[in-house]
Amino acid sequence: MKTLLTWLIAGCCPFLIQAQPLSEVLIEMYEMENYSGAIELVLGAESLDLEASYIAGLCFSAANEDLVALEYFDQVLAKEPAHAGALFFKGQSLLFLDKGPEALPFLYKAYQLEPGNCDYVIGLGSAYYTTEKLDSALYYYQEARQLDNCLESLHLFMAETYEALGEKEKALSVYYDAVNSMSPTSDVFEESMYNIGVSEYLNGNFDMAEMAFLKLTEIRPRDIRYIPKLIQVYYAREDFERGDSLKQRIYGAKERGELSPEFLSEGFCFDQFVWRDKRIYAYEAIGESPPLFNKYVFFVAYENGEVIQQIQLEHRPDVLDKGYFYVLGVLNMKGHVDLWQYLFDADVAYPDIKKSVLQVLRQSK
């Protein structure tokens, strides 16, 4: 009903706008995220008072027109230099324009004017994070944590900063604080629980990782993204039977047409392990297309994620001609190489494939 009334005011009955202050109309439209409608009114207005200029800046910023937004915030600050909101959002616009060093003085002044405003404290911390001043970012995030009514996403900001500082255990502690203090319906709860699962998996704490991913599948039963993470836990324990049973949920979702094109084209990571200083990610194809397809692809990557080699379990007609179903192949900067010494039947067990992949890695130069 409120949306309809706003549309009537802005579109059908312009004379009503004259009866209601423009700033009030703009506030209503901003709150309903009708930024384009508000901008149209602003551009058609003969003049704007201070409050209308401020809301106009907010609308332009929300519409990703930060250069224009700056003009309106400057109009406000020319009349009222200590307008905390205009200072803060001018700083935010400068950040979005990749002008972090220029943004900091405005964000800091807004914080000085209203040190109890959690948004301003978090915003200042985020500006320091953006400018790679991580210790300062953490300082203000910790300060914000002492205030009431802060955004739940503060937990994510803090954990991300700890991770950037290399303090992974502290980051994990923040994620646990988040899930222990939030409703499972919260997006921050979901992201924190996911990060707990990933962290505990990489730490080798597979029981804790399993609990995290099971919780995610419980609260998001139709979200297939968490099933591969749970499969990885079972494969890490060498509980292949349980992992393979979960794969059927993915294939069932495929049959029902519930998988995204990206999921279908890339497959899913069902195992990952470390070999020397490399991390190996094993993917299983879903959208097989005979007569040629790669059932498994092992991506060999540095710690930073840079992939340097692929080892593939390939199905091809020339392999069938030899009386087998799969052959291992290597794809790297030198091109593709068939490894005919590694031939397999259709029902080959995954541990045998993994063993062969490790042999290939040991023989690689």
DAWOVEN-V410523 format. One record per helix or strand. SS is the DSSP state (h for helix, s for strand). FROM is the first residue (numbers start at 1). LEN is the number of residues. If there is no record, write none. Layout:
ss: {SS:SS}
from: {FROM:FROM}
len: {LEN:LEN}
//
This chain:
ss: {h:h:h:h:h:h:h:h:h:h:h:h:h:h:h:h:h:s:s:s:s:h:s:s:h}
from: {2:14:22:35:50:66:84:100:118:134:154:168:187:206:225:240:261:268:278:293:307:317:326:335:350}
len: {11:6:10:10:13:14:13:14:13:12:11:14:16:14:12:16:6:8:7:9:9:5:7:10:14}
//
